[in-house]
Every structure is written in C-alpha cells, then in structure tokens.
Amino acid sequence: MKQSKIISKQRHLIAFSKPKSTTAEQYRTIRTNIDFSQADSDLKTIMVTSSGPGEGKSTTAANLGVVMAQQGKSVLLIDGDMRKPTMHYTFRLGNTQGLTTLLTKRTSFEDTIQKTEIENLFVLTSGPIPPNPAELLSSVTMSSFIKHALTLFDVVIVDTPPVLAVTDAQILANLCDGTVLVVRSGVTEKDAAIKAKELLSKAKAKMLGVVLNGKPVSKSDSHYYYYYGNE
C-alpha cells in the first residue's frame, strides 16, 4: 500500500462515516471515561498527544471531537501541531489562516474558526507554519485565546506535536485540564511512552489516560482503541 493511502486511512473520520463500527464504539468509550473523570473537577480543555510521530494522535483527537459533538456538546478542535498540521486535510478545510494568524493578531477569533459538516463541531486549523511555534504557544495571547474559547464552547480539544520531538506539548499541558497520551501497538517503544509520561508529569499535566491505537481485531475494523484511567 502506498504511503499516501496509509495516511488517508489514518485520517479517516470513522466515528462519523461508520458510527456503528467497533472502532467508533471505542471512541465513545474514550469519551465516556473522560466524562467519568470529571467527577471532582470541571474538565473542559483536553490535550491529545503522543510520544513520537505516526502513533495516531491527530486521528484520535479528530474522532474524539466527533463523538463529543454527537453527544450534543459544542466542540472546538484546535490543531496545535504547527509543525506538521493535519486537521485541515482531515476535515477538508482551508488553511491560509488559523492558529498562527490568530496568535499574531492578523485575524480575529470569529473569522478564523471554521464550521465542519458535523453538527456542533468547529475546527481551528494551524494556519501557515511559523518559525517559532513554541514561542507562540507559550504567549499570553494563547492563554487568553483558550479562556475566550471556553466562553463559547463546551469542550476544547487540542492536538499537539509529539512530546519527545519538541517542547510544544509540555507548554500546552499547562493550559489544558487533562491530557490523553496516544500510543500505537507495534510502533511505540515502552521506554518512549514512559519518557513521554515523565515529561508531561514534569509539566504538571493531568493525565487522563492512554489510548492504545492500531491493534488489529478483525478485517472489518482494523484498529482498536482502548482507554484506561491513570492516577
């Protein structure tokens, strides 16, 4: 299979296109576990990351956004991976403006977020790739933007670069109520996953759990997503 076809399959919004599939049900399980984790706190901002590239974090973030929107919540999905953005491909949206133009104050919030074909789900794409992603994400403007977004949406989901690659995820961890770490069966090394968790803990991220991605279970549903809580 060609690499382009593999990437296309990974970005597939299966929670939207095949809502009755086993995989879609697993995304709903992740959603349910996140809902249960809110017993003692108000969890409105969720960061999704991974230890390294190719582990499925962006696909997980996108499908999590879908199932939360299907629950009736207003959801804003932010592509915080300004180094290798994918959300504009996933949702087939323009990317001439986005998070980067918003943080550099070249566009307004209202003009930058985009509506998707899925009811209640909105996307803020990355925008043009900047030379200084970490500086933009750690800016006062980014913090203010998140606070403003929470006045308009029930849930904000942020897709970030891999933890071990750059510091972006650690920076954003401080702005989010909870973090989900995605690992891929047969790809993610145990030491890498442990190191990623350690770095997130040092950044004072509230770990909600881990998603095991890419475990074959049948020919019809080739990927299995499993969530477990993490104290």
C-alpha positions as CSV (number, residue, x, y, z in Angstrom):
1,M,0.0,0.0,0.0
2,K,1.3,3.4,-0.9
3,Q,2.2,5.8,2.0
4,S,-0.4,8.4,0.8
5,K,-3.1,5.7,1.1
6,I,-2.0,4.7,4.6
7,I,-2.1,8.4,5.7
8,S,-5.5,8.8,4.2
9,K,-6.8,5.8,6.0
10,Q,-5.3,7.0,9.3
11,R,-7.1,10.4,9.0
12,H,-10.4,8.8,8.3
13,L,-13.2,10.1,10.5
14,I,-14.6,6.7,11.2
15,A,-16.7,7.9,14.1
16,F,-18.6,10.0,11.6
17,S,-18.6,7.7,8.5
18,K,-19.1,4.4,10.3
19,P,-20.8,5.3,13.7
20,K,-21.9,1.7,14.3
21,S,-18.4,0.2,13.8
22,T,-16.3,-1.3,16.6
23,T,-13.8,1.4,16.3
24,A,-16.4,4.2,16.6
25,E,-17.7,2.5,19.7
26,Q,-14.2,2.6,21.2
27,Y,-14.0,6.3,20.6
28,R,-17.3,6.6,22.5
29,T,-15.7,4.6,25.3
30,I,-12.9,7.1,25.5
31,R,-15.5,9.9,25.7
32,T,-17.3,8.1,28.5
33,N,-14.2,7.6,30.5
34,I,-13.3,11.2,30.1
35,D,-16.8,12.2,31.3
36,F,-16.4,10.0,34.4
37,S,-13.0,11.6,35.2
38,Q,-14.9,14.9,35.7
39,A,-16.4,13.8,39.0
40,D,-14.3,16.1,41.1
41,S,-13.3,18.8,38.5
42,D,-14.5,20.7,35.5
43,L,-12.8,19.2,32.5
44,K,-13.3,21.5,29.5
45,T,-9.9,21.5,27.8
46,I,-8.3,18.3,26.6
47,M,-4.9,17.9,25.1
48,V,-4.1,14.9,22.9
49,T,-0.5,14.0,22.2
50,S,1.9,11.0,21.7
51,S,5.5,10.2,22.4
52,G,6.5,10.2,18.7
53,P,5.2,10.6,15.2
54,G,2.8,8.2,13.4
55,E,1.1,7.0,16.6
56,G,-2.4,8.3,15.7
57,K,-2.8,11.3,18.0
58,S,-4.4,13.5,15.3
59,T,-6.8,10.8,14.2
60,T,-7.7,10.2,17.9
61,A,-8.2,13.9,18.5
62,A,-10.4,14.3,15.5
63,N,-12.6,11.3,16.2
64,L,-12.9,12.3,19.9
65,G,-14.1,15.7,18.7
66,V,-16.7,14.0,16.5
67,V,-18.1,11.7,19.3
68,M,-18.3,14.6,21.8
69,A,-20.1,16.8,19.2
70,Q,-22.5,13.9,18.6
71,Q,-23.2,14.0,22.3
72,G,-24.7,17.4,21.8
73,K,-21.7,19.4,23.2
74,S,-20.3,22.4,21.2
75,V,-16.7,21.4,20.5
76,L,-13.7,23.4,19.2
77,L,-10.9,21.2,17.8
78,I,-7.6,23.1,17.7
79,D,-4.7,22.0,15.5
80,G,-1.9,22.9,17.9
81,D,0.7,21.0,15.8
82,M,2.0,23.9,13.9
83,R,5.0,21.9,12.7
84,K,3.1,19.1,10.9
85,P,-0.5,20.1,10.8
86,T,-3.2,17.7,9.5
87,M,-6.6,18.8,10.6
88,H,-7.3,20.9,7.5
89,Y,-6.7,17.7,5.5
90,T,-8.9,15.6,7.8
91,F,-11.8,17.9,7.6
92,R,-11.0,19.2,4.1
93,L,-10.7,22.8,5.2
94,G,-8.7,25.8,4.0
95,N,-5.5,26.6,6.0
96,T,-4.5,30.0,4.8
97,Q,-5.4,31.3,8.2
98,G,-5.6,29.6,11.6
99,L,-4.0,29.4,15.0
100,T,-0.8,31.2,13.8
101,T,-2.6,34.1,12.2
102,L,-4.9,34.4,15.3
103,L,-1.9,34.4,17.7
104,T,-0.1,37.0,15.6
105,K,-3.3,39.1,15.6
106,R,-3.7,39.1,11.9
107,T,-7.2,37.5,12.1
108,S,-9.9,37.6,14.7
109,F,-11.2,34.5,16.5
110,E,-14.7,34.7,14.9
111,D,-13.1,34.9,11.4
112,T,-10.6,32.1,11.9
113,I,-12.6,29.2,13.3
114,Q,-14.3,27.0,10.7
115,K,-17.6,25.1,10.8
116,T,-17.4,21.4,9.8
117,E,-20.1,19.2,8.2
118,I,-20.6,17.6,11.7
119,E,-23.1,19.4,13.8
120,N,-21.6,21.2,16.9
121,L,-18.0,20.6,15.8
122,F,-15.8,23.5,14.8
123,V,-12.1,23.5,13.8
124,L,-9.3,26.0,14.2
125,T,-6.6,24.8,11.8
126,S,-3.0,25.6,12.4
127,G,-2.6,28.3,9.7
128,P,0.7,28.9,7.9
129,I,3.7,27.1,9.6
130,P,5.5,29.7,11.7
131,P,9.3,29.9,12.5
132,N,8.6,30.0,16.3
133,P,5.8,27.6,17.3
134,A,6.9,27.2,20.9
135,E,7.0,31.0,21.5
136,L,3.5,31.4,20.0
137,L,2.1,28.6,22.2
138,S,3.6,30.0,25.3
139,S,2.4,33.5,24.7
140,V,-0.1,35.4,26.8
141,T,-2.2,35.6,23.6
142,M,-2.5,31.8,23.5
143,S,-3.7,31.7,27.1
144,S,-6.2,34.5,26.5
145,F,-7.5,32.7,23.4
146,I,-8.1,29.5,25.3
147,K,-10.0,31.4,28.0
148,H,-12.1,33.2,25.4
149,A,-12.8,29.9,23.5
150,L,-14.2,28.4,26.8
151,T,-16.8,31.1,27.0
152,L,-18.2,29.9,23.6
153,F,-17.7,26.2,23.6
154,D,-18.4,23.3,26.0
155,V,-15.2,21.5,25.2
156,V,-11.9,22.5,23.6
157,I,-9.7,19.7,22.2
158,V,-6.0,20.5,21.3
159,D,-3.9,18.3,19.1
160,T,-0.2,18.8,19.8
161,P,3.1,17.7,18.4
162,P,4.7,14.5,19.9
163,V,6.1,15.0,23.4
164,L,9.6,13.7,22.6
165,A,10.1,15.7,19.5
166,V,9.6,19.3,20.7
167,T,8.5,21.1,23.9
168,D,5.1,22.3,22.5
169,A,3.0,19.6,24.2
170,Q,4.6,20.4,27.6
171,I,3.8,24.1,27.1
172,L,0.2,23.4,26.2
173,A,-0.2,21.0,29.1
174,N,-0.3,23.9,31.5
175,L,-3.3,25.4,29.6
176,C,-5.4,22.2,29.5
177,D,-7.4,20.5,32.2
178,G,-6.4,17.0,31.1
179,T,-4.1,15.1,28.8
180,V,-4.6,11.9,26.7
181,L,-1.5,10.1,25.6
182,V,-1.7,8.0,22.4
183,V,0.5,5.0,21.7
184,R,0.5,2.7,18.8
185,S,0.7,-1.1,19.0
186,G,3.8,-2.4,17.5
187,V,5.3,1.1,16.9
188,T,5.6,2.9,20.3
189,E,8.5,1.7,22.3
190,K,7.9,1.2,26.0
191,D,10.8,3.4,27.1
192,A,9.5,6.2,24.8
193,A,6.0,6.0,26.3
194,I,7.4,6.1,29.8
195,K,9.7,9.1,29.0
196,A,6.7,11.0,27.4
197,K,4.6,10.4,30.6
198,E,7.5,11.7,32.7
199,L,7.9,14.8,30.7
200,L,4.2,15.5,30.8
201,S,4.2,14.9,34.6
202,K,7.1,17.4,35.0
203,A,5.0,19.9,33.0
204,K,2.2,19.3,35.6
205,A,-0.1,17.8,33.0
206,K,-3.2,16.0,34.5
207,M,-3.0,12.6,32.8
208,L,-6.5,11.2,32.0
209,G,-5.2,8.0,30.5
210,V,-3.7,6.3,27.5
211,V,-5.1,5.2,24.1
212,L,-3.7,2.0,22.6
213,N,-4.1,2.6,18.9
214,G,-3.7,0.3,15.9
215,K,-4.3,-3.2,17.5
216,P,-5.9,-5.4,14.9
217,V,-9.1,-7.1,15.9
218,S,-10.9,-8.1,12.7
219,K,-10.8,-7.5,8.9
220,S,-13.8,-5.1,9.1
221,D,-12.4,-3.0,11.9
222,S,-8.6,-3.0,11.6
223,H,-7.9,-0.6,14.5
224,Y,-8.8,-0.9,18.2
225,Y,-8.7,2.0,20.6
226,Y,-8.6,1.3,24.3
227,Y,-8.6,3.8,27.1
228,Y,-7.7,3.3,30.7
229,G,-7.6,5.7,33.6
230,N,-4.3,6.8,35.0
231,E,-3.8,8.1,38.5
